[in-house]
Amino acid sequence: MNSRITSLAQLKAGDRARVVAGANPDNAHLRLLELGLVPGEIFTVLKEAPLGDPIEIRLMNYELCLRKREASAILVELVSVDGGDVIDASGGRP
């Protein structure tokens, strides 16, 4: 797997990422697509609950909370704060 690609569940508060793909075409994944988690959409991780579940993200001018199980099915790539350059999962430039 490309080092720039990770699951949404692996991100931390403050990370910005672009949706690459969803892993499962089930009803839960289809609902996430309807909510705006579509390939190419950029979002920011706002916070995690104290035990790490759920995760709150901001996309398209609203906030969405996801369980780790749901977030782990969404593949993302980290992007710089200005939304331009892709950075690798360790925080460095490719």
Backbone as numpy.savetxt, mean C-alpha at the origin, in Angstrom:
# Nx Ny Nz CAx CAy CAz Cx Cy Cz
11.42 -11.90 -6.55 10.58 -10.73 -6.55 11.46 -9.49 -6.55
11.07 -8.48 -7.27 11.79 -7.22 -7.34 11.88 -6.61 -5.94
13.06 -6.09 -5.56 13.24 -5.55 -4.20 12.41 -4.30 -3.96
11.94 -3.66 -5.02 11.11 -2.46 -4.87 9.65 -2.82 -4.61
9.29 -4.07 -4.83 7.91 -4.52 -4.67 7.76 -5.21 -3.31
6.73 -4.83 -2.58 6.44 -5.43 -1.28 4.93 -5.45 -1.10
4.46 -5.98 -0.01 3.01 -5.94 0.23 2.68 -4.70 1.06
1.47 -4.24 0.93 1.02 -3.08 1.69 1.17 -3.34 3.19
1.01 -4.57 3.61 1.11 -4.92 5.03 2.51 -4.67 5.60
3.53 -4.60 4.77 4.90 -4.40 5.23 5.27 -2.93 5.42
4.41 -2.02 5.00 4.72 -0.60 5.07 4.52 -0.05 6.48
5.19 1.05 6.75 5.11 1.71 8.05 4.50 3.10 7.89
4.07 3.71 8.99 3.51 5.05 8.97 4.46 6.02 8.28
3.92 6.83 7.38 4.71 7.81 6.64 5.16 7.33 5.27
5.13 6.02 5.02 5.53 5.50 3.71 4.51 5.89 2.65
5.02 6.21 1.46 4.17 6.45 0.28 4.44 5.33 -0.69
3.40 4.85 -1.34 3.57 3.73 -2.26 2.55 3.82 -3.39
2.85 3.10 -4.45 1.97 2.99 -5.61 1.49 1.55 -5.69
0.19 1.37 -5.89 -0.37 0.03 -6.03 0.13 -0.57 -7.34
0.66 -1.79 -7.25 1.13 -2.51 -8.43 0.09 -3.53 -8.87
-0.40 -4.32 -7.93 -1.38 -5.37 -8.26 -2.00 -5.91 -6.99
-3.10 -6.60 -7.17 -3.73 -7.34 -6.09 -3.46 -8.82 -6.33
-3.31 -9.57 -5.29 -2.94 -10.97 -5.42 -4.12 -11.91 -5.64
-5.30 -11.55 -5.12 -6.43 -12.47 -5.17 -7.65 -11.82 -5.82
-8.24 -12.47 -6.82 -9.45 -11.92 -7.43 -10.72 -12.35 -6.70
-10.71 -12.34 -5.36 -11.89 -12.74 -4.60 -12.76 -11.52 -4.31
-13.86 -11.74 -3.61 -14.79 -10.64 -3.33 -14.16 -9.53 -2.51
-13.31 -9.88 -1.54 -12.66 -8.86 -0.72 -11.73 -7.99 -1.58
-11.00 -8.62 -2.48 -10.10 -7.86 -3.35 -10.90 -6.98 -4.31
-11.99 -7.49 -4.83 -12.83 -6.68 -5.72 -13.37 -5.46 -4.98
-13.71 -5.62 -3.71 -14.17 -4.49 -2.92 -13.07 -3.45 -2.75
-11.83 -3.89 -2.54 -10.71 -2.95 -2.43 -10.50 -2.19 -3.73
-10.69 -2.85 -4.86 -10.61 -2.16 -6.15 -11.68 -1.08 -6.24
-12.89 -1.42 -5.81 -13.99 -0.45 -5.83 -13.70 0.75 -4.93
-12.95 0.53 -3.86 -12.60 1.61 -2.94 -11.42 2.45 -3.41
-10.82 2.10 -4.55 -9.76 2.92 -5.12 -8.37 2.34 -5.09
-8.18 1.16 -4.53 -6.85 0.53 -4.52 -6.61 -0.17 -5.85
-6.45 0.64 -6.88 -6.25 0.14 -8.24 -4.81 0.35 -8.65
-4.28 -0.46 -9.57 -2.90 -0.29 -10.02 -2.65 1.14 -10.48
-1.53 1.70 -9.98 -1.13 3.06 -10.32 -1.51 4.09 -9.27
-2.45 3.77 -8.40 -2.89 4.72 -7.38 -1.81 4.88 -6.31
-1.49 6.12 -5.96 -0.49 6.41 -4.93 -1.22 6.74 -3.64
-0.71 6.22 -2.53 -1.33 6.43 -1.22 -0.24 6.62 -0.18
-0.64 7.07 1.01 0.26 7.25 2.14 -0.25 6.44 3.32
0.66 5.76 4.01 0.29 5.06 5.23 0.25 6.09 6.34
-0.90 6.23 6.99 -1.05 7.21 8.07 -0.62 6.65 9.41
-1.14 5.49 9.78 -0.80 4.92 11.07 -1.22 3.46 11.15
-0.70 2.80 12.18 -1.08 1.43 12.48 -1.65 1.40 13.89
-2.55 0.48 14.13 -3.04 0.27 15.49 -1.88 -0.23 16.35
-1.98 -0.13 17.67 -0.87 -0.53 18.54 -0.32 -1.94 18.28
-1.17 -2.88 17.93 -0.69 -4.23 17.63 -0.48 -4.46 16.14
-0.52 -3.37 15.35 -0.22 -3.47 13.92 -1.41 -3.80 13.03
-2.59 -3.93 13.60 -3.75 -4.30 12.80 -4.98 -3.60 13.36
-5.64 -2.74 12.62 -5.53 -2.46 11.19 -4.49 -1.37 10.88
-4.36 -1.13 9.57 -3.49 -0.10 9.01 -4.40 0.97 8.41
-4.09 2.25 8.64 -4.87 3.33 8.04 -4.05 3.98 6.94
-4.66 4.11 5.75 -3.98 4.77 4.63 -4.85 5.91 4.12
-4.22 6.86 3.42 -4.95 7.95 2.77 -4.75 7.81 1.26
-5.87 7.75 0.55 -5.81 7.75 -0.90 -7.03 8.51 -1.42
-6.86 9.18 -2.53 -7.95 9.90 -3.19 -8.80 10.74 -2.22
-8.15 11.48 -1.34 -8.83 12.41 -0.42 -9.71 11.74 0.63
-9.44 10.50 0.97 -10.14 9.87 2.09 -9.22 8.88 2.78
-9.62 8.47 3.99 -8.84 7.51 4.76 -9.54 6.15 4.73
-8.72 5.10 4.66 -9.23 3.74 4.59 -8.44 2.88 5.57
-9.13 2.09 6.36 -8.48 1.15 7.28 -8.57 -0.25 6.70
-7.44 -0.97 6.75 -7.35 -2.32 6.21 -6.78 -3.26 7.25
-7.30 -4.45 7.30 -6.71 -5.51 8.12 -5.41 -5.97 7.46
-4.48 -6.48 8.26 -3.21 -6.98 7.71 -3.47 -8.05 6.65
-4.46 -8.88 6.87 -4.79 -9.96 5.93 -5.15 -9.36 4.56
-5.95 -8.30 4.56 -6.33 -7.64 3.31 -5.13 -6.92 2.70
-4.37 -6.22 3.54 -3.21 -5.46 3.07 -2.13 -6.36 2.48
-1.99 -7.57 3.00 -0.94 -8.46 2.50 -1.22 -8.94 1.07
-2.46 -8.82 0.62 -2.82 -9.24 -0.74 -2.59 -8.14 -1.78
-2.19 -6.95 -1.34 -1.98 -5.82 -2.25 -0.48 -5.60 -2.42
0.02 -5.73 -3.65 1.43 -5.50 -3.94 1.64 -4.03 -4.30
2.69 -3.45 -3.72 2.97 -2.02 -3.91 4.46 -1.81 -4.17
4.79 -0.62 -4.68 6.19 -0.20 -4.75 6.29 1.15 -4.07
7.32 1.32 -3.26 7.53 2.56 -2.54 7.88 3.66 -3.52
7.41 4.88 -3.24 7.73 6.05 -4.06 8.25 7.14 -3.15
8.96 8.11 -3.73 9.48 9.22 -2.93 8.33 10.09 -2.45
8.61 10.95 -1.51 7.58 11.80 -0.91 6.88 12.65 -1.96
7.59 13.11 -2.98 6.96 13.94 -4.01 6.19 13.12 -5.04
6.19 11.77 -4.89 5.41 10.91 -5.77 6.13 10.53 -7.05
7.37 10.95 -7.20 8.09 10.70 -8.44 8.90 9.43 -8.43
10.14 9.52 -7.98 11.07 8.40 -8.06 10.63 7.21 -7.23
10.88 6.04 -7.77 10.65 4.80 -7.04 11.87 4.57 -6.17
11.65 4.12 -4.92 12.76 3.75 -4.06 12.62 2.29 -3.71
13.73 1.65 -3.34 13.62 0.22 -3.04 13.08 0.04 -1.62
12.70 -1.18 -1.31 12.02 -1.45 -0.04 12.88 -1.15 1.18
14.20 -1.07 1.02 15.07 -0.73 2.14 15.22 0.77 2.32
14.59 1.57 1.42 14.61 3.02 1.57 15.58 3.73 0.65
16.39 3.00 -0.12 17.36 3.61 -1.01 16.85 3.73 -2.43
17.55 4.48 -3.23 17.21 4.61 -4.64 17.66 3.36 -5.37
16.97 2.95 -6.45 17.37 1.75 -7.19 18.71 1.93 -7.85
